[in-house]
Amino acid sequence: MSNPKFYAYLRKSTRNKESQNRHSFDTQLQTIQTFVSHLGGEVVGVFKESHSGMDPNRPELTNALLACEKSGATLIVATLCRLSRSINQVNNLFHSST
């Protein structure tokens, strides 16, 4: 069985400076890489953007989802709040990918 493949999506806020420090790209990537290595997997790509989590128009998230769809890899985020601040947006992402 081959090792699982992941695309990492990293987002930092454009509004909250405290959040930017706590959720830096480096911190997010380190969290993801630690988790993926425990699974015996591999991060095959990283998508980064500085964007509000409430804004549904995030080009790098769209690119990450397309890369996952094309390759069969799984999208991974360090914490759910990096994916979105809106439960409705998260719900729409899950339903649009099935």
C-alpha positions as a printed Julia matrix, in Angstrom:
98×3 Matrix{Float64}:
   0.0    0.0     0.0
   1.39   3.41   -0.93
   1.73   6.28    1.5
  -1.16   8.77    1.56
  -0.66  12.05   -0.31
  -1.77  15.44    1.01
  -1.98  19.0    -0.21
  -1.59  21.48    2.63
  -3.7   24.63    2.68
  -2.28  27.41    4.85
  -4.19  30.61    5.51
  -3.4   33.56    7.7
  -5.77  36.36    8.5
  -5.55  39.76    6.89
  -7.28  41.39    9.84
  -6.06  40.02   13.15
  -2.36  40.54   13.95
  -2.49  38.25   17.0
  -3.95  35.48   14.87
  -1.26  36.04   12.22
   1.42  35.35   14.83
  -0.34  32.34   16.36
  -1.21  30.88   12.95
   1.92  31.72   10.95
   2.55  29.75    7.77
   5.57  28.08    9.41
   3.57  27.0    12.46
   0.74  25.62   10.34
   3.09  23.71    8.05
   5.01  22.23   10.97
   1.75  21.01   12.56
   0.65  19.45    9.28
   4.01  17.81    8.55
   4.14  16.28   12.04
   0.67  14.8    11.64
   1.3   13.53    8.11
   4.59  11.92    9.1
   2.8    9.99   11.88
   0.46   8.64    9.21
   3.38   7.63    7.02
   2.14  10.08    4.41
   3.61  12.82    2.3
   2.81  16.49    1.75
   3.05  16.79   -2.04
   2.16  20.47   -2.28
   1.46  23.57   -0.25
  -1.02  26.36   -1.02
  -0.74  29.6     0.97
  -2.79  32.74    1.13
  -3.41  35.75    3.32
  -7.14  36.16    3.28
 -10.06  36.61    5.63
 -11.6   33.31    6.65
 -15.04  34.8     6.09
 -14.35  35.61    2.43
 -15.51  32.72    0.22
 -13.4   33.94   -2.72
 -10.02  32.38   -1.98
  -8.11  31.46   -5.16
  -5.47  29.32   -3.45
  -8.12  27.25   -1.68
  -9.78  26.67   -5.05
  -6.41  25.66   -6.53
  -5.73  23.3    -3.63
  -9.13  21.63   -4.03
  -8.57  21.22   -7.79
  -5.13  19.69   -7.18
  -6.67  17.21   -4.74
  -9.4   16.32   -7.2
  -6.93  15.75  -10.05
  -4.44  13.73   -8.02
  -6.65  11.88   -5.56
  -4.74  13.48   -2.69
  -6.4   14.77    0.46
  -6.62  18.41    1.52
  -5.22  19.04    4.98
  -5.28  22.11    7.23
  -3.63  22.66   10.6
  -6.92  23.65   12.25
 -10.46  24.01   10.98
 -10.38  27.78   11.52
  -7.66  27.99    8.83
 -10.13  26.51    6.34
 -12.94  28.91    7.21
 -14.51  30.95    9.97
 -17.97  30.11    8.67
 -19.61  26.76    9.36
 -21.76  27.3     6.27
 -18.66  27.63    4.09
 -17.17  24.47    5.58
 -20.46  22.66    5.02
 -20.53  23.83    1.39
 -16.96  22.64    0.85
 -17.79  19.16    2.15
 -20.93  18.9     0.05
 -19.35  20.26   -3.13
 -16.52  17.71   -2.95
 -18.73  14.63   -2.73
